[in-house]
Amino acid sequence: MYALFRTIQHQQQGFEGLMTTFLSSWKGTPFYFWIVLLTLMGLNWTLESLKWQTLLQNIEPISTVQAFKSVLTGLALGMLLPSGTGDVAGRIINLKKKTEGIGAGIISGVIQTIVTISFGYIGLLYIVQKFALKNSLESYLILGIPAFCIIALIVIWYLRNQKKLMKYQRIQQVLAAIYTLRKKQWGSLFAIGIMRHLVFILQFCLLFNWAGVKLPFVDTLAVVNSVFLAKTIIPALNFVSDLGVRELSAIYFMRHYAVDINQVITATFSLWLLNIGIPVLIGSIWILFTRKNAH
């Protein structure tokens, strides 16, 4: 957040220019535009709820409504607890089989991570080739991501063959979500993950165009997917620091194009507000009412 603050401060018009761009973008926007974006927001978290419901199907079946509430509760607790622990804690808070729920939460995150990295790698490859980038962060990532994936697969294979670990009941319970899933369910989970990522892309592209960031369609896709890639691999403490990572990543990848940074920040902040800010508010209200009813 401090780095983002300094970046804005060093612009010619500073924060005043950013506020002018932000307010001018929001004023006069057709009402139907926000309806479309809010519908996409609802679709995004509905898909995530279906993914969560599918993961629990063989462990502790829950309704679609319960899954939706669990996802929003996880988002709300993500404000307080770091590195995704709040998300998992919020999702399992009402489950009876909480240990198995932890495994399901981890799988949910891993599936979305695999999808995001796959799309992001293609976008990054496009940017590196188009601008012939050498000895840059992008070129190092092109080489580093496959190497990291290979190492991760080796580690997973090694741990899976450690029979001593499987003797511990807690570890067996955490891994239950993996071993109880059938091939058809795995296919459904990845299909949902891909559809959710496509919703993200559509939202981001619409907001870039709305904020005045005009790029060729393929270039927009490349930048958007690269931003999501950066947001995935860069650790964020909570949903606030996630905001800083998103903005700085967008500014970094947009440096190759002649665009207004204020427009980029306006688009990325609006995306965060729609996809994270509003759902967190809803999830927080849900937690308050749940606590009140419990007392």
Secondary structure, 3 states (H helix, E strand, C coil): CHHHHHHHHCCCCHHHHHHHHHHHHHCCCCHHHHHHHHHHHHHHHHHHHHHHHHHCCCCCCCCHHHHHHHHHHHHHHCCCCCCCHHHHHHHHCCCCCHHHHHHHHHHHHHHHHHHHHHHHHHHHHHHHHHCCCCCCHHHHHHHHHHHHHHHHHHHHHHHHCCHHHHCCHHHHHHCHHHHCCCHHHHHHHHHHHHHHHHHHHHHHHHHHHHHCCCCCHHHHHHHHHHHHHHHHHCCCCCHHHHHHHHHHHHHHHHCCCCCCHHHHHHHHHHHHHHHHHHHHHHHHHHHHHHHHHHC
